[in-house]
Amino acid sequence: MVDAKMLDKMTSAPGFIAALDQSGGSTPGALRLYGISESGYQGDEEMYRLIHAMRVRIMKAPAFTGDKVIGAILFERTMDGDVDGEPVPSFLWENRGVVPFLKIDKGLMEEENGVQLMKPMPDLDALLIRGREKGIFGTKMRSVIAHADKAGITAVVRQQFEVARQIIAQGLVPIVEPEVSIKSPSKAEAEAILRDAIAAELDKLPSSDKVMLKLTIPTVADFYAPLMNHASVVRVVALSGGYSTVDACEKLRQNHGMIASFSRALAEKLRVTMSDAEFNSSIAGTIEQIYAASVAKVGAIAAE
């Protein structure tokens, strides 16, 4: 059963979702950006300990609360970790008012038909049950679209919604994330195919089944607006896709109703060498910047 208070917050509260879900492949890059090179640690365990310490620092920052950060997407190890002895999901919701999500995908397959499907997830049900028991509200899973190939994009969306139905059956709300690469030479064309494919899959869902969509900020402003009004869609959120914070926020402002779900853009100014005061001031500034870009659309819709 989906948590009603969390669902209400995700449906209507102003703010954005923080993506704290870098996994094995992307963790070294996140640590490098933070100021820790690969020579600064040995092995995966130390790497994960360092990235967890960075995430805890973010989550404990005074500005990281549900007033502006309405949700946070967690890597599985982060979900299983703690903040000062308290499990991360309960710390986020009970102490911060931030709705916890879990990244569930196991990475990407090799590109075929211009896309990368998700790798198989044979133990997904067990992970979903464990997440639900820990207080997780929803999940996130990512595929990648590199070219405007209709067969490939249809396969991506079909796979995403097949897994989404499995997640819904476990009482969680899935974030469907078919990312269109910002480097795609046919980005706008891919987005047109993607929107139609998503709309077709949404129409197959009972209105009681709820999903969220995490999409690359589109080439044409407000291109995904038709999807936001679907009965099954809780929220449409934007990934930063490699854009800088400034660029991502500027593009987001042009898309009414979309809110941010940024990862790299959220942490790009943070450094391990910062004092707590410097760190907290920096993350507060970035949170305000991303929040403003997200809330601007909520206000614009209300005023129209």
C-alpha positions as CSV (number, residue, x, y, z in Angstrom):
1,M,0.0,0.0,0.0
2,V,1.5,3.4,-1.1
3,D,2.1,5.8,1.8
4,A,-0.7,8.4,1.5
5,K,1.3,11.2,3.1
6,M,4.3,10.6,0.9
7,L,2.1,10.4,-2.2
8,D,0.4,13.7,-1.3
9,K,3.8,15.3,-0.9
10,M,5.1,14.0,-4.2
11,T,1.9,15.0,-6.0
12,S,1.6,18.6,-5.0
13,A,4.4,19.9,-2.8
14,P,6.7,22.5,-4.4
15,G,10.3,21.5,-4.6
16,F,12.6,19.0,-6.3
17,I,14.1,15.5,-6.0
18,A,17.7,15.0,-5.1
19,A,19.4,12.1,-6.9
20,L,22.0,10.6,-4.5
21,D,22.1,7.3,-6.4
22,Q,25.5,7.1,-8.1
23,S,26.3,3.4,-8.3
24,G,29.5,1.4,-8.9
25,G,30.2,2.7,-12.4
26,S,29.5,6.4,-11.7
27,T,30.9,6.6,-8.2
28,P,34.5,7.3,-9.1
29,G,33.4,10.3,-11.2
30,A,31.3,11.6,-8.4
31,L,34.2,11.3,-6.0
32,R,36.6,13.0,-8.5
33,L,34.2,15.9,-8.7
34,Y,34.1,16.0,-4.9
35,G,37.9,16.2,-4.9
36,I,38.8,12.6,-4.1
37,S,40.8,10.9,-6.9
38,E,41.1,7.2,-7.5
39,S,44.5,7.2,-5.8
40,G,42.8,8.4,-2.7
41,Y,41.2,5.0,-1.9
42,Q,41.7,1.3,-2.4
43,G,39.0,-1.0,-3.5
44,D,35.2,-0.8,-3.7
45,E,34.5,-0.9,0.0
46,E,36.6,2.2,0.7
47,M,35.1,3.9,-2.3
48,Y,31.6,3.3,-1.1
49,R,32.5,4.4,2.4
50,L,33.7,7.7,1.0
51,I,30.7,8.3,-1.2
52,H,28.4,7.5,1.7
53,A,30.2,10.0,3.9
54,M,29.6,12.6,1.2
55,R,25.9,11.8,1.0
56,V,25.5,11.9,4.7
57,R,27.1,15.3,4.7
58,I,24.5,16.4,2.1
59,M,21.6,14.9,4.0
60,K,22.6,16.5,7.3
61,A,23.1,20.0,5.7
62,P,20.6,22.4,7.3
63,A,19.1,23.3,3.9
64,F,18.4,19.7,3.0
65,T,14.8,19.5,4.2
66,G,11.4,18.7,2.7
67,D,10.7,22.4,2.5
68,K,12.6,22.4,-0.8
69,V,13.9,18.9,-1.3
70,I,10.8,16.8,-1.5
71,G,12.4,13.5,-2.4
72,A,15.8,11.8,-2.6
73,I,16.8,8.8,-4.8
74,L,19.2,6.4,-3.0
75,F,21.7,3.8,-4.1
76,E,21.0,0.4,-2.5
77,R,24.0,0.7,-0.2
78,T,22.8,4.2,0.9
79,M,19.4,2.8,1.7
80,D,21.1,0.1,3.8
81,G,23.4,2.7,5.5
82,D,22.7,5.0,8.4
83,V,23.0,8.7,9.5
84,D,24.3,8.9,13.0
85,G,22.9,5.5,13.8
86,E,19.5,6.0,12.2
87,P,18.6,4.1,8.9
88,V,18.8,6.5,6.0
89,P,15.2,6.2,4.7
90,S,13.7,6.9,8.2
91,F,16.2,9.7,8.8
92,L,15.1,11.4,5.5
93,W,11.4,11.1,6.1
94,E,11.1,11.4,9.9
95,N,13.8,13.9,10.5
96,R,13.9,15.9,7.2
97,G,10.5,15.4,5.6
98,V,12.1,14.1,2.4
99,V,10.5,11.2,0.6
100,P,12.9,8.3,0.0
101,F,13.3,6.5,-3.4
102,L,15.5,3.6,-4.3
103,K,17.5,3.1,-7.5
104,I,16.8,-0.5,-8.6
105,D,18.4,-1.0,-12.0
106,K,21.6,-3.0,-12.4
107,G,23.0,-1.0,-15.2
108,L,22.7,-1.0,-19.0
109,M,23.1,-3.5,-21.7
110,E,25.1,-2.8,-24.9
111,E,23.6,-0.5,-27.4
112,E,21.2,-2.0,-29.9
113,N,18.8,-0.2,-32.2
114,G,20.1,3.1,-30.9
115,V,19.2,2.4,-27.2
116,Q,20.5,0.7,-24.1
117,L,18.0,-1.5,-22.3
118,M,18.3,-2.3,-18.6
119,K,20.1,-5.4,-17.5
120,P,18.0,-8.2,-16.0
121,M,16.9,-7.8,-12.4
122,P,16.3,-11.4,-11.3
123,D,16.1,-10.5,-7.5
124,L,13.9,-7.5,-7.9
125,D,10.9,-8.6,-5.9
126,A,13.2,-9.3,-2.9
127,L,14.8,-5.9,-3.2
128,L,11.4,-4.2,-3.5
129,I,10.1,-6.0,-0.3
130,R,13.2,-5.0,1.6
131,G,12.9,-1.4,0.4
132,R,9.3,-1.2,1.3
133,E,10.0,-2.6,4.8
134,K,12.7,0.1,5.3
135,G,10.3,2.9,4.4
136,I,11.0,3.4,0.7
137,F,8.2,5.1,-1.2
138,G,9.2,4.5,-4.7
139,T,11.9,3.4,-7.1
140,K,14.0,4.6,-10.1
141,M,15.3,2.8,-13.1
142,R,17.2,4.2,-16.1
143,S,17.5,3.3,-19.7
144,V,19.3,5.4,-22.4
145,I,18.2,6.5,-25.8
146,A,21.0,7.6,-28.2
147,H,19.1,7.8,-31.5
148,A,15.6,8.3,-32.9
149,D,15.1,4.6,-33.6
150,K,11.4,3.7,-33.2
151,A,12.0,0.0,-32.6
152,G,14.6,0.7,-30.0
153,I,12.6,3.4,-28.2
154,T,9.5,1.2,-28.2
155,A,11.6,-1.6,-26.6
156,V,12.9,0.8,-23.9
157,V,9.5,2.0,-23.0
158,R,7.9,-1.5,-23.0
159,Q,10.7,-2.8,-20.7
160,Q,10.3,0.2,-18.4
161,F,6.6,-0.3,-18.0
162,E,6.8,-4.1,-17.6
163,V,9.1,-3.5,-14.6
164,A,6.9,-0.6,-13.4
165,R,3.9,-3.0,-13.1
166,Q,6.1,-5.3,-11.0
167,I,7.0,-2.4,-8.7
168,I,3.4,-1.2,-8.4
169,A,2.4,-4.7,-7.4
170,Q,4.7,-4.4,-4.4
171,G,3.0,-1.2,-3.2
172,L,5.7,1.2,-4.5
173,V,5.6,4.0,-7.0
174,P,8.1,3.6,-9.9
175,I,10.0,6.5,-11.5
176,V,10.2,5.5,-15.2
177,E,13.4,7.0,-16.7
178,P,14.1,6.5,-20.4
179,E,16.9,9.1,-20.7
180,V,17.4,10.7,-24.1
181,S,21.1,11.6,-24.4
182,I,21.7,15.3,-24.6
183,K,24.5,14.3,-27.1
184,S,22.0,12.6,-29.4
185,P,22.2,13.9,-33.0
186,S,18.4,13.3,-33.3
187,K,17.3,14.3,-29.8
188,A,14.1,16.1,-30.8
189,E,13.0,13.3,-33.1
190,A,13.8,10.7,-30.4
191,E,11.7,12.8,-27.9
192,A,8.7,12.7,-30.3
193,I,8.8,9.0,-30.6
194,L,9.3,8.6,-26.8
195,R,6.4,10.8,-25.9
196,D,4.0,8.8,-28.1
197,A,5.4,5.5,-26.7
198,I,5.0,6.6,-23.1
199,A,1.4,7.8,-23.7
200,A,0.5,4.5,-25.2
201,E,1.8,2.6,-22.2
202,L,0.2,5.0,-19.7
203,D,-3.2,4.3,-21.4
204,K,-2.8,0.6,-20.6
205,L,-2.6,1.3,-16.8
206,P,-5.6,1.4,-14.5
207,S,-6.0,5.0,-13.2
208,S,-5.3,3.7,-9.7
209,D,-1.8,2.6,-10.7
210,K,0.6,5.5,-10.2
211,V,4.0,6.2,-11.9
212,M,6.4,9.1,-12.1
213,L,8.4,10.0,-15.2
214,K,12.0,11.2,-15.2
215,L,12.9,12.6,-18.6
216,T,15.7,14.6,-20.2
217,I,14.7,18.3,-20.5
218,P,13.2,18.4,-23.9
219,T,14.4,20.3,-27.0
220,V,11.0,21.9,-27.4
221,A,9.8,23.7,-24.2
222,D,6.7,22.1,-22.6
223,F,6.9,19.1,-24.9
224,Y,6.0,16.7,-22.2
225,A,3.1,18.7,-20.9
226,P,0.5,16.3,-22.3
227,L,1.9,13.5,-20.2
228,M,1.5,15.5,-16.9
229,N,-2.3,15.4,-17.1
230,H,-2.6,11.7,-17.3
231,A,-4.5,10.1,-14.4
232,S,-1.6,7.7,-13.7
233,V,1.2,10.3,-13.6
234,V,2.1,11.6,-10.2
235,R,4.8,14.0,-11.4
236,V,7.2,14.5,-14.3
237,V,10.7,15.3,-13.2
238,A,13.8,16.4,-15.2
239,L,17.2,14.8,-15.2
240,S,20.2,17.2,-15.7
241,G,21.8,14.8,-18.2
242,G,25.3,16.3,-18.0
243,Y,24.2,19.9,-18.2
244,S,25.8,22.3,-15.6
245,T,23.5,23.5,-12.8
246,V,23.1,26.9,-14.5
247,D,22.2,25.4,-17.9
248,A,20.0,22.7,-16.4
249,C,18.1,25.3,-14.3
250,E,17.7,27.7,-17.2
251,K,16.3,24.9,-19.5
252,L,14.0,23.6,-16.7
253,R,12.5,27.1,-16.2
254,Q,11.1,26.8,-19.8
255,N,9.2,23.7,-19.0
256,H,6.1,24.4,-16.9
257,G,5.1,21.6,-14.5
258,M,8.5,19.8,-14.6
259,I,10.5,19.7,-11.4
260,A,14.2,18.9,-11.1
261,S,15.7,15.5,-10.2
262,F,19.4,16.4,-10.5
263,S,22.5,14.4,-9.5
264,R,25.7,15.9,-10.8
265,A,24.2,19.4,-10.9
266,L,23.3,19.1,-7.3
267,A,26.8,18.3,-6.1
268,E,29.1,20.0,-8.6
269,K,30.2,22.8,-6.3
270,L,30.9,20.6,-3.2
271,R,34.4,19.7,-2.2
272,V,35.7,17.3,0.5
273,T,38.1,20.1,1.6
274,M,35.3,22.5,2.5
275,S,34.7,23.3,6.2
276,D,31.2,22.4,7.4
277,A,30.2,26.1,7.1
278,E,31.5,26.3,3.5
279,F,29.9,23.0,2.6
280,N,26.5,23.9,4.1
281,S,26.5,27.4,2.5
282,S,27.4,25.9,-0.9
283,I,24.7,23.2,-0.9
284,A,22.2,25.7,0.4
285,G,22.9,28.0,-2.6
286,T,22.5,25.1,-5.0
287,I,19.3,23.9,-3.4
288,E,17.8,27.4,-3.6
289,Q,18.9,27.6,-7.3
290,I,17.3,24.3,-8.3
291,Y,14.2,24.9,-6.1
292,A,13.6,28.2,-7.8
293,A,13.8,26.7,-11.2
294,S,11.4,24.0,-10.2
295,V,8.9,26.1,-8.3
296,A,8.7,28.7,-11.0
297,K,6.7,26.2,-13.1
298,V,4.4,25.3,-10.3
299,G,3.6,29.0,-9.8
300,A,3.2,29.6,-13.6
301,I,0.6,26.7,-13.9
302,A,-1.4,28.0,-10.9
303,A,-1.5,31.5,-12.5
304,E,-2.6,30.4,-15.9
